[in-house]
Amino acid sequence: MANHPISQPTAKTFSVVDLVAAALDGRLRIPEFQRPLRWQWKDVSRLFDSIVKGYPIGNLLLWTRPAPAAEVRLGALRIQTQEFQDGLWVVDGQQRLTSLANALSDIGAQAERFGLAYDLNQQQFVRMRQRENDGYTVPLPVLFDLQRLIRWFTKDYPEASEKLDEAARITRAIREYQVPAYLVEQQDESVLRDIFDRMNNYGKRLSRAEVFSALHPGYGRDHEPSLPFQRIAESIQDRLGFGMLDDDTVVRAVLARRGGNVTRDIRTEFSTERTREPRDFQGETPEQAYREGEQALYRAVKFLQEDASVPHFAFLPYRYLLVVLTRFFAHFPEPHPRNRILLRRWFWRAAMIGPGPFSSSWTNAMEALANRITTDEESESIQRLLDAPIDAGLRHPKLTGFRTNVAGSRIILAALWDLHPRSLFTGKPYEREGLVEAVLPDGTLKGVARTIFKREPEGHMALAANRIFVVNEELPEPVDRLLVAPPLHEGVAKAPLPPGEGLGRGDQRVKTGAFCDTLPHGRGDEQAFLASHALDPALVAALARDDQIRFLEQRQEKIARIVDDFLLRMAGTEHEDTPPLDSLDLDDLDDPAEGRDDRLA
């Protein structure tokens, strides 16, 4: 390889204002050898949080060279731009610069991943909400423009004007933040590719999805190269609100549709030559495979939500089960109603068993199950799925050692969500849309499955009984206090009672005799509210006495019954798994040896 000496890079700093202006003018360009944009809302939020706190966000490496007139694509932005002799081509820093330009512009901020606002009360970045603003949550494009910010507080929301100084502080922190950069002048693109490769690949391995996309590129709506698995994940989230699927799950789902061995060599996936493992749906282009894979995945997710009581990706006990379901719905888009019931039973039995019987490997389990699904054999495929080891003794999840990222705990949470938990304030059932929004920041149920007691009693730690659903609600008090005190029970009859005659803390005691009758009616049926959270008056009474151990032990027993009932209903272990009647071979009824009764004909 010939040497291509370059001059010493020039060190320079850019303010965020200058960088955003260069991006919106079209002077900032993304070379075609860059990887696709990968950052999501959480990454963008962290970037701005670092900027406001004055933390370093890393150096940029910019390639100085002419940039022709063109339509420049930068995240969600489409910019018709003139020619620049001193264009700035991004060698390192694409994710940061794209996030800055989009989140701080009105058009770019409309995209979900870039839609940020600053909550002046909580003093943190939050999602841009599609609702009427209260004045205290300011969209980033408004914060970035000082004149718009002043109008926001003087004309639009004067009632929030006491927060103007705080908002102006955030504005200055963003606008004046300095980003260090190195500028390289070099005409030979191969040198820049070499620099990019060294910066991004030494010590790092590309994911399988990235390798697959590079070998078999897909194309977006404008026939531009795109990262297909990210595109599929975003589409599923937009259409069904199931959460952002990870690239690895999506690539395996796409592969499973075309063949049960999802760990096969992806280099020959679309080869026209004969391979050791024949593919289903032969003759497809990569784009067709991505499109049809997305549809199969869509049907699988919809089945989980509508038939199997799995509302969100965060509840999924094992991701490989979604891969197997995708293969099934690729071959049988509209299964027989009876087979849908059996498929639900299979899913929950497989979730209870886990990958253990398949050599303790989820990869082995995924491939073994996927290979049981065969083209044109819908009922037979279902019966094979239900065969050993799925028909073995089923283990119910442990209610101890509770963690939201553990399969057993997710099964428990699915059973509790199936109770249709209600708001601690309004008494109305939480909607799945609110759940999706609450889970999106980190993709887990940690912030939704709240602890009732922040400090658990000794010997009663990490119990399922200490969790309760709280969706998109800021609580003024700890959960245990809210369950027995205002604002939750503002209508409870209260009076100073002699010791031993009531339940409660201090002088405010809840009368024991008519506990349910005295609860407020403005929030709806209190019995229904308690049942929606696996609670009852006796448990609330234990809370009122501050008897944490009794509360946890009794609620643990209650949750165990709820989970058992849920799994009995979902897994159908007490029912026969007979296939649809019209799939059975009834020719044997004509055999005289069977003693056919003509009256039944």
N, C-alpha and C positions, 0 to 999 in steps of 0.2 A: 504494500500500500504506500503510495507516495506521501511524502510529508507535506502538510499544509500549515505552515507556521501562521499563527495569528498574533496580533499585537496584544499587549497586556490589556485585560479588560478594564474599562473605566468604571470606577465606583461612583455612584450617585444616589441621592435619595429623592423620592417622589412623595408628595402629599397624596392623601386619598382623593382630594379634589382633582389634582392633576391626572391621576390614574383613571378616574372615572371619566373625566373630560376626554382623555385620549381614546378610551374605549368607545364612548358614544360618538366621537367624531370619525371613528373607523381607522384611526392611526394604529391602534393596538390590534394585532392579528394573531391568529392561532395557526402554526404550521400544520400541514396535513399529517405529519408523522406523530403528532401528539395523540395520546390516548383519549378515548371519549370521556366526557365529564362524568364523574362518579359521585361527587358530593351530594348529600341530601340535607334536609332542613337542619338537622342537628349539627352537622358540620359547619353550615353557614352561620348558625346561631353562635357557635363557639368562636368562630372567627371574629365576629363583632364584639362578643363579650371580651375577648383578648384585647381588641383595639381600645375599647372603652376603659379597660383596666390598665392600659399602657404596657401590656405584655408584648414581647417580640413575636412576630408572626412569620419570621424567616425571610431570607433574601430572595430576590427575583433574579432571574437571568434572562436578559432581553437581547435579541439579535437585531442589530441596526442595519436595515437594508431597505431599498425601495419597496413600496406596496402599491400594486396597481389598483385602479378604480374597480370596485366590485361590490356585490352584496355580501356583507360580512355577517356571519352567524356567530353569536356569542351567547351561549346559553339560550334563553328565551328571546333574546333580542335579534332583530333582523335590521341591519343598517346599510342603507345605500350610501356609499362613500366615494370620495374622490381619490385621486392618486396622491401618494405621499412619497417623497424622496427619502424621508427619514422615518420610515415605518418602524414600529417596535414589534418584533415577532417574539412570542413568548416561548422560550426554551424550558424554563422552570418557573412555575407559579400560575399555571393555567386555572387550577381550581380556585385559588384565592382571588385572582383578578376577575374571573367570570362571576364569582359570587359578589364581589364588591359592585361591579357594574350593574348587575341585575337587581340586587336587593335595594340599591339606592336609586333606581329609576322606576317610574310609575308602571311602565309596560312590563319590565322584567319582574317586578314584584308581584305581578298577577300569577306567575307560576308558583305552584305550591312550595317547591323547595326553596324559593327565594323570598317568600312572603313573610317578612318580619315586621314586628312593631315593638315599641318599647313601652312597658308598663311602668308608669311613673310611681305608682303606689308600691308595687312589688320590687321595683328597681331591677328589672331583668327583661331580657328579650323574650317575646312570646310570638305565637303564630298570628299572622294577619287574619283577623276574624271577619267573616262575611256577615256582619250585623251592624246595627247602629252603634256608633262609638259613644262612650261616655265622656270623652275628652281627656281621660287619663291614660289611654292606650294610644300612642301616636305612631302611625305608620312610618317606616324608615325613610321613604322618599320625602315626607314632610319634615322629619327631623333634619334631613340633609340640607334643606333649603331654609335659610334663616328667615327670609321674608314670609314664606309660607307658614313657618312655625309661629311667627308673631301673629299672623292673621288667624291661625288656629285658636290661639288663646284670647285674642281681642275681639274677634267677630264670631267665630264658630262656637267656641266653648269658653265663654268668659267665666263660667262657674268653676273652671279648673285653673284659673289664672295664677293661683298661688304656686302652681308647679312649673311656671315658666322658667324660673332660674335653674331648676333641676334639668329641665328639657334643654335649655341653652348650654348647660354644661356638657350634656351628652353630644349635642351638635358640634361643639368645639372639639371635643375629644375625637370625634370621627373625622371631621373635616381637616384638622391640623395634624392628624397622625402621619408620621413619616415612615415610609417603607424603603429599606435599603435595596439597591439593585446593582447588578453588574451589567454593563453594556459591552457587547462583543461586536466588532466590525469584521465581517467575514463573508465573502461572496460565495464560497463553496458550501453548498448545502450538505454535502456528505460529512463535512467537519462538524456541522451542527448536529447532524444525526448521531455522530459518534459521541459528542458531548452529552446529548440527551440520553443515549443508551447507557453511558457510564453512570450518569446521575441517577437514573431510574431503575436500573437492573442489577447493578453490582450489589450482591448481598440480598436481593429480593427475587422472589419467584412470581411469575405471572400466575394468576388463578386459572383454573381450567376453563372458566367462562371466557376469560380474556384470550386465551390461546384459541379456543373454538371460534370466537368472533373474528380473530385475525385470519384464521385459516378459511373460514366460510362466512364472509361478511354479509350482513343484512343491510337493508336500505330503508331509510325513513320515508316520510311522505314526499319529500322534495327530491327523492332519489339520491340522497347524500348518505355516505356510509354512517351507520349508527351502531351502538352496542345493543344487539337485539334482546339480550336477556334483561337488561335494564329497562328497555322499552316495554317488554312483556310485563315485567313486575309493576311498572307504573300504570299500565293499562288495567291490570287486574285490580289494583288499588283504586283507581278512578272509577271503575265500573261497579265494583262490589264492596269497596271499603273493607277489605280483608287484611290490610296492612301491607307493608313492603316486603315481598318475598326476597330472600337472598339469592344472589346469582347462582350459587351452587345448586340450590333446590330447583331453580327454573331450568338450568341446563340439563339436569338429570331428568326432569319431567319431559323436556323436548326429546331427549334421547330415548326414554322409556317408551314413548309413543311409537318409535320406529323399531324397537327391539328390547327384549327383556334384560339383556346384559348391558347395564348402563355404564360399566367401567371399560367398555371396549375402546379400541384405538380410534380416536376421533379424527385422525388425519385422513382416513379413508371413508369417512361417513357418507360422502356423496359420490364416491368413486363409481364409475360405470363398469369397472372390472368386477368379476366375481370375487367375493370375499368368503372367508371361512364362516362368517355369520351373516346369513341373508337378512336384508332389511324389510320391514313392512313398509308399505307405501313407496315402492320402488319408483325411480324416475323423477322424484321431486327435486326442485331446486332448493337451495338453503332458505331462500325467502319464503317459499311455500311451506317448508317444514316449520319455520318459525311461526308463520301465520296459523297453520293448523294446530301446532303445539299450543299456541296461546288459547285457541278455542277449546281444546281438550282440557287445558288447565282451568279455564273459566268454568266449564261444566263441573269439573271436580270440586272446585271451591264452592260453587253454588250448591252442590250436593251437601258439602260439609255444613254450610250455613242453614239450609232449609230442611234437610233430612236428619243430620247427625248432631245438631245442637252445638256446633263449633263455630261461634260467631266471628272469630278473628284468629289470625295466624298465631298470635301469642298463646292461644289455648291449645294449639295442636301438640299432642303428647310427643309424637315423633314425626319429623319432617318426611321421612321416607314413605310414610303411609300416603301422603299427598302425591308422591311420585307414582305409586302403584295405582292410585285412583285415576290419575291422569291417563295412564295407559288404558285402563278399563273404559273411560269415557271417550277416548280416541277411537276405540273400536266399536263401542256401543253407545252412541250419543244419546239415545232415548231408550233406556232399558225398560223392561217390563216392570210394572209397579211392584209385583212380588219380588223381583230381583233387586229393586231399590231397597226394600225392607231387609232382604238378606245381606245386601252390601253394607247397610248400616250396622247390622249385627257383626259382620266380619270386621269392620273398622274398629268397633269398640272392643271386640275380643282381642284383636291384634294389638290394640293400645294397651290393654291390661297385661297381655303376655310379654310384650316388648321383644327386643331382638334376641333375648337369651337363648331360646330353643334353636336359633339359627347360628350356632357357634358364637353367640354373644356379640356378633358384628351386625350393625345396622345395614352395612353394605351387603352382606350375605343375605340378610332378611329381605332387603329390597329386591334383590335380583331373584331370589327364590320365589317370592310372591309375584313379581312382575311376570316371570316365566310361566306362571299358572294361567295367564290370560292369553287366549288364543283367538285368532280371527275367526269370525262366524260361529263361535261357540259361546254364546252369552251365558246360558244357564250352566253349561258345563264349566265355564271359567269360574262362575260364582261358587259352584260346588267344590271345585279344586281349592279356591281360596279358603273355604270353610273347613277344609280337610286338615289333618294333623300337620303341625302341632297346634293349630288354632282351636281345635276341638278339645284340647287338653284342659286340665283344671285351671281356672282363671284366678289370678291373684288380685285382690282388691287393694287399692293404694293405701299406704300407711299415712295416718293423719299426724304423725310425729315427724320431726326433721323437715318441717314445711319450708320449701323455697320455690319461688315462682318460676324458676328455670328448670325445675325437675319434672319429669313426665308425670309421676304420680300426683304431684301437687297441681299440675295443670288439669288432670282429670277431676280432681276435687273442685277446682275453680269452675270447670265447665258445669259440674252438677249444681254448684251454688248460683252460677249465672242463669241456669235453667229455671231457678225460682223466680226470675224476673225481679231482681232487687230494686227497691224503690229509694227515691231521694230522701236523705235525712232531713231535708227542709220542706219540700213540697209534697212528699208522699207519692209522687207520680213515678211510674216505672222508668228506670233509666233506658234511654234509647240506644240502639247499637251505633248510631251516628256519633253520639257523644262519647261512647266507648272508643271508637276509632280515633277520634281527636285526642282523647286522653292518653292513648297508648302510643301514638305516633312519635313523640319526642325520642324515646329510646327503644320502641318496639317491644317492650316487656310489660307485664302486668304489675310490676313492683309498685308503681305509683297509684294503681287503681285498687289493688288488694291491700288496703291499709291495715295497720295493726290497731287493735282496740286498746291494748295496754302498751305504752311505750316501754315500760319496764315490766317484764314478766316475772312472776314469782318463781323462786328457786324450785327446780324440778318440774317446771311446767313451761319450758321454753320451746320456741319454734313449733307451736301447735297450730293446726288448721283452725282451731276454735278461736284463735286470736286474730283472725282476718275477717274483714268486712269490705264489701264493695262501696267505694266512694268515687263517683265519676264526675270530674270537672267541677268540683265544689271546694271552695276554700273554707276550712272549718275554723270557727273562732275559738273553739275549745277542743281538748282531746276527745276522741270518739266516745270513750267510756262515760264521760261527763255529759256529752250531748245526748246520749241514749236515755238519760234519766233527769235531764235538766233543760231549761230554756236554751235555745228557742224551740227545741224539738217538742217539748211537752208543756207549752205555755198554758194549755187548758187544764192541766192536772190540778185537782183540788188540793190545796196546800194549807197547812195550818201547823202551828207549834203544838206538838203532841208530847205526852209524857214519854219517858224512856221505855222502849220495848213495845210501844203501840204503833209504831210506824216504821217505814223504810226510808232512809235518806241520809243526807249529810247535814249536820248541824241542826238548826231549828226548822229547816224546810223539809218536812217529812211527807212521803206519799202514803195515803191511806191504803192499808193492806186489803181491806174487805172488798172494795169495788175498784180495783186497780184499772181494769179495762174500761169500765163504765165512765171513769173520770178522765180518760185520755181525750185529747182534742179531736174534734170532728172536722176541723178546717183542712186537715191534711188527708182526709179520706179515712177509710177503714183501718183502724189501728191494728186489728188482728191481722189483716192482710199485709200491712207494713212489716210487722214483726216476723210473720211467716216468710216474707220475701228475703229476710236476712238470717234465716235459721235461728230465730229468736222466739221467745214466748214470755208471758208475764212473769213466770217464775225466774227466768234468767235475768230479766231486767230488775226484778226485786233483789237478786243476788248482787247485781251491779250497784244498786242503790245502797246496799249494806256495805259496799266495798269488799265483798267476799270474792276476791279474784279467783281463788282456787276452785271454789264451788262452781262459779260461773264457767270457767274453762273446762272443768271435768264434765259438767252436764251438757254444755254445748258441744263438746267433743263427741259425746254419745249421740246427740241429735244429728250432728253432721254425718256421723258414720251411717245412720239409718237413711239419711237423704242420699248419700252417695250410693249405698246399696240399692235403693229403689231406682235411682237414675240408671245405674248400670244394668239392673235387671230389665228395665224397660228398653234401654238402648241395645244391649247385647242379646236380649231375647233368649237367655240360656234355658228357660223353662219351656221353650217352644220347639217344635220340629222344624228343621230347615229344609222342608220339601220344596223343590223347584216349582215354577208355575205349571199348572195342569196341562196347558197346551204344549209344554216342552217334553212331556212324558210320552214314551212309546206305548200306545194303547193297543197295538196289534195283538198282543198276547191274549186279549180278551176273547179273540176268536178261537183260541185253542180249546178243543173239547175237554182236554184234561183239566182245565180250570173250572169245569162245571158251570159254564155261563148260564145265567138266568135271563131268559129273553124278556122278562118283565122289566129288566133294568136297561134294555136297549134304548 
